[in-house]
């Protein structure tokens, strides 16, 4: 009896071997780089310089 192919069994294309693990790792690295660059760009765009010094006010002990 011939075995029927299930939906989880795939035959590699002739001449090329699939590398799903390498593709997954590359996709994760790319996603992390894109996320990190976006976070850095957001910080640089939202950074308005150093925080101003608080203005001196009357101390509570002098009041």
C-alpha positions as CSV (number, residue, x, y, z in Angstrom):
1,X,0.0,0.0,0.0
2,X,1.3,3.5,-0.8
3,X,1.5,5.9,2.0
4,X,-0.8,9.0,1.6
5,X,0.9,12.3,2.1
6,X,-0.4,14.3,5.0
7,X,-0.7,18.0,5.1
8,X,2.4,18.3,7.2
9,X,4.7,16.4,4.8
10,X,6.4,18.6,2.2
11,X,8.8,17.6,-0.5
12,X,11.7,20.0,-1.1
13,X,11.8,21.6,-4.5
14,X,14.4,20.0,-6.8
15,X,17.9,21.4,-6.3
16,X,17.1,23.4,-3.2
17,X,16.8,22.4,0.4
18,X,14.5,24.4,2.6
19,X,16.0,25.9,5.8
20,X,13.0,26.9,7.9
21,X,15.1,27.3,11.1
22,X,17.6,29.7,9.4
23,X,14.7,31.7,8.0
24,X,13.0,31.9,11.4
25,X,16.2,33.1,13.1
26,X,16.8,35.7,10.4
27,X,13.2,36.9,10.7
28,X,13.6,37.3,14.5
29,X,16.8,39.2,14.2
30,X,15.3,41.5,11.6
31,X,12.3,42.1,13.8
32,X,14.5,42.9,16.8
33,X,16.6,45.3,14.8
34,X,13.5,47.1,13.4
35,X,12.0,47.4,16.9
36,X,15.2,48.7,18.4
37,X,15.7,51.2,15.6
38,X,12.1,52.4,16.1
39,X,12.6,52.8,19.8
40,X,15.8,54.7,19.4
41,X,14.3,57.0,16.7
42,X,11.4,57.7,19.0
43,X,13.6,58.7,21.9
44,X,15.7,61.0,19.7
45,X,12.6,62.6,18.2
46,X,10.9,63.1,21.6
47,X,14.0,64.2,23.4
48,X,13.7,68.0,24.0
49,X,17.1,68.4,25.5
50,X,18.1,68.3,29.2
51,X,15.4,69.0,31.8
52,X,15.3,72.6,33.0
53,X,16.5,73.3,36.6
54,X,13.6,73.8,38.9
55,X,13.0,77.4,39.8
56,X,14.0,78.4,43.3
57,X,11.0,79.0,45.5
58,X,10.6,79.9,49.1
59,X,11.5,77.1,51.5
60,X,8.9,75.8,53.8
61,X,11.0,76.6,56.9
62,X,11.1,80.3,55.9
63,X,7.4,80.6,55.7
